[in-house]
Amino acid sequence: QTHLVESGGGSVQAGGSLRLSCAASGYTYSRYSMAWFRQAPGKAREGVAGIYIGAGTTIYADSVKGRFAISLDNAKNTLYLQMNSLKPEDTAVYYCAAAPNVRASGRLREESYNDWGQGTQVTVSS
C-alpha cells in the first residue's frame, strides 16, 4: 500500500528558503516518477518539479528553474523540494505525487499521477 506525507511548509519572507519533505512508503522506486505540485487559491494545480527515479532525471517548471531543487533520499524514502529565493507568487499548498511509468512529457502533468499527499501550506510574504 502506497502512502505520501508532506511536511516542512510554513511562512517565510520573500527571498527566504524552505525545504519540503515527502515521506513515501510502498513504492518500487525504479519504475516511479515523483513530483511536487502546488495550488494557489483560485488557481489550477500546477507541476513544479518532477523526478524519474530510475535515471535521476529531473524537470522543472520555468517559474522555479534556478530557485527550486527536487531530490530523493532513497535510504530515508523521502522526497525533498528545496526552495530558495522565494517570492510571494510561490504562495500555495504544495503536494507531492507519485506514479509508475510516467512519460517524460507528462512528469509535470497532474493527470499523470495517481497517488497524492495531503498537502502542506507555503506562505511567502513581501
Salt bridges, closest charged atoms under 4 A:
GLU46 OE2 - ARG38 NE 2.65
ASP62 OD1 - LYS65 NZ 3.12
ASP90 OD1 - ARG38 NH1 2.86
ASP90 OD2 - ARG67 NH1 2.76
GLU110 OE2 - ARG45 NE 3.91
GLU111 OE2 - ARG109 NH2 2.69
